[in-house]
Amino acid sequence: MARDQVAMELHQWAIGKMKFRPQGKYVHTTIPTVHNFSEICRGQLASIWTFVIENIDSVRMVNKIKANLALKKQGYKVKYGADQKYSQQLEDLKNRKRQLTCDLQTEKKVTKHVEQDVNRLWTEISAVESCYDGCRRSISAIKQEILILQEYAEQCREDEARYEEYTARLRHKISIYNKLSSSKKANLFQWVEG
């Protein structure tokens, strides 16, 4: 299988089946891309990742494998002295205790991750609400500016109407002045000739 194909399947498996989300100090980073996954699918790692993708179907299965590995590290030795008799019931209880302890640790880790996800989501929600409030204030300011501009435009139209009225009056007075002026000139010429 080609490296790019394995990387694409690994990306789908991690994001889809395993619900991968960045955690710890990377909690606020973006989810890795197929290209990021292709970097860990080089050489023999591609066949290992192919095996993992084909054989592991859920987070619970991974947790179970981790618990089994933890139990293997502790060892399955029978812990009783020479003077004590082996008790299957006691050994079963010890194994059950170990299993429950591992399950508890796993659940604590899962709970911690869920809390981190919830905190990240609250941070994102707060950021979106803040952005929404800013947009709402901007829209309100724009609406106020529109109202002011509409009022200003109305005042300009009223001023234009007044100026047109003043211009009409001024033209009328100029025409009267011109008539009077021309009639005085005519009277003056008659007086000079007479």
C-alpha positions in Angstrom: 0.0 0.0 0.0 1.4 3.4 -0.9 2.6 5.8 1.8 0.0 8.4 0.8 -2.8 5.8 0.9 -1.8 4.6 4.4 -1.5 8.3 5.6 -5.1 9.0 4.3 -6.5 5.9 6.0 -4.6 6.6 9.2 -6.0 10.2 9.2 -9.6 8.9 8.7 -9.0 6.2 11.4 -7.6 8.6 13.9 -10.2 11.4 13.4 -13.2 9.2 12.7 -12.9 6.0 14.7 -10.6 7.1 17.5 -12.0 10.6 17.8 -8.5 12.1 18.0 -8.2 15.6 19.3 -4.9 17.5 20.2 -4.3 17.4 23.9 -1.9 18.7 26.5 0.2 21.6 25.3 -1.2 21.1 21.8 -4.9 21.4 22.8 -5.3 24.7 21.0 -3.6 23.6 17.7 -5.4 22.5 14.6 -6.1 18.8 13.9 -3.2 17.3 11.9 -3.7 16.9 8.1 -3.1 13.9 5.9 0.3 15.4 5.1 1.2 15.4 8.8 0.2 11.7 9.1 2.3 10.8 6.0 5.4 11.8 7.9 4.9 9.0 10.3 4.1 6.4 7.6 7.7 6.1 6.2 9.4 2.8 5.5 8.4 -0.1 7.7 6.1 2.1 9.8 3.5 2.0 7.0 3.0 -1.8 7.5 2.7 -1.2 11.3 0.1 1.5 10.8 -1.8 -0.7 8.3 -2.0 -3.4 11.0 -3.2 -1.0 13.6 -5.9 0.5 11.3 -7.1 -3.0 10.4 -7.1 -4.5 13.9 -8.0 -1.7 16.3 -11.6 -0.5 16.1 -12.2 1.7 19.2 -10.7 3.7 22.0 -12.0 1.1 24.4 -9.9 -1.6 22.7 -6.8 0.6 23.0 -7.5 1.1 26.7 -7.9 -2.6 27.1 -4.6 -3.2 25.4 -2.9 -0.6 27.6 -4.4 -2.3 30.7 -3.2 -5.7 29.6 0.3 -4.3 28.9 0.3 -2.7 32.4 -0.7 -6.0 33.9 2.1 -7.8 32.0 4.6 -5.3 33.3 3.5 -6.1 36.9 3.8 -9.8 36.1 1.5 -12.7 36.8 3.6 -14.3 39.5 1.8 -16.0 42.3 2.5 -14.0 45.4 2.2 -16.4 48.3 4.7 -17.8 50.8 5.8 -21.4 51.2 3.6 -21.9 54.2 0.5 -20.5 52.4 -1.8 -22.5 50.2 -2.7 -21.2 46.8 -6.1 -19.7 46.7 -7.8 -19.3 43.3 -10.4 -17.0 44.8 -7.7 -14.8 46.3 -5.7 -14.7 43.1 -8.9 -13.8 41.1 -9.6 -11.0 43.6 -6.1 -9.7 43.2 -6.4 -9.8 39.4 -9.7 -8.1 39.6 -8.2 -5.4 41.8 -5.4 -4.9 39.3 -7.8 -4.7 36.4 -10.1 -2.2 38.2 -7.1 -0.1 39.2 -6.0 0.0 35.5 -9.6 0.8 34.4 -9.7 3.6 37.0 -6.5 5.1 35.8 -7.7 4.9 32.2 -11.0 6.5 33.1 -9.2 9.3 35.0 -7.2 10.0 31.9 -10.3 10.0 29.7 -12.1 12.3 32.1 -9.1 14.6 32.1 -9.2 14.7 28.3 -12.9 15.3 28.3 -12.5 18.2 30.8 -9.8 19.7 28.5 -12.1 19.4 25.5 -14.9 21.0 27.5 -12.6 23.9 28.6 -11.4 24.3 25.0 -15.0 24.4 23.8 -16.0 27.0 26.5 -13.0 29.1 25.3 -14.2 28.9 21.7 -17.8 29.7 22.7 -16.6 32.7 24.6 -14.5 33.9 21.6 -17.5 33.4 19.3 -19.8 35.3 21.7 -17.3 38.1 21.9 -17.0 38.3 18.1 -20.9 38.3 17.9 -21.2 41.1 20.4 -18.5 43.1 18.5 -20.4 42.5 15.2 -23.7 43.5 16.8 -22.2 46.7 18.1 -20.7 47.5 14.7 -24.0 46.9 13.0 -25.7 49.2 15.5 -23.1 51.9 14.9 -23.6 51.5 11.1 -27.3 51.9 11.5 -26.9 55.0 13.5 -24.5 56.4 10.9 -27.1 55.6 8.2 -29.8 57.5 10.1 -27.4 60.5 10.6 -26.6 60.5 6.9 -30.3 60.2 5.9 -31.0 63.2 8.2 -28.1 65.1 6.7 -29.3 64.3 3.2 -32.8 65.6 4.1 -31.3 68.8 5.4 -29.3 69.2 2.2 -32.4 68.8 0.1 -34.2 71.5 2.2 -31.1 73.8 1.9 -31.1 73.2 -1.9 -34.8 74.1 -2.1 -34.2 77.3 -0.1 -31.2 78.2 -2.3 -33.4 77.7 -5.4 -36.0 79.9 -3.9 -33.4 82.6 -3.1 -32.0 82.3 -6.6 -35.5 82.8 -8.1 -36.1 85.8 -5.9 -32.7 87.3 -6.8 -33.3 86.8 -10.5 -36.7 88.5 -10.2 -35.1 91.4 -8.4 -32.3 91.6 -10.9 -34.8 91.6 -13.8 -36.8 94.4 -12.0 -33.5 96.3 -11.5 -32.5 95.9 -15.1 -36.0 97.2 -16.2 -35.7 100.2 -13.9 -32.2 100.8 -15.0 -33.0 100.7 -18.7 -36.1 103.0 -18.2 -33.9 105.6 -16.3 -31.4 105.5 -19.1 -34.2 106.1 -21.6 -35.5 109.0 -19.5 -32.0 110.4 -19.3 -31.5 110.3 -23.1 -34.8 112.1 -23.6 -33.8 114.8 -21.1 -30.4 115.2 -22.8 -31.9 115.5 -26.3 -34.7 117.8 -25.1 
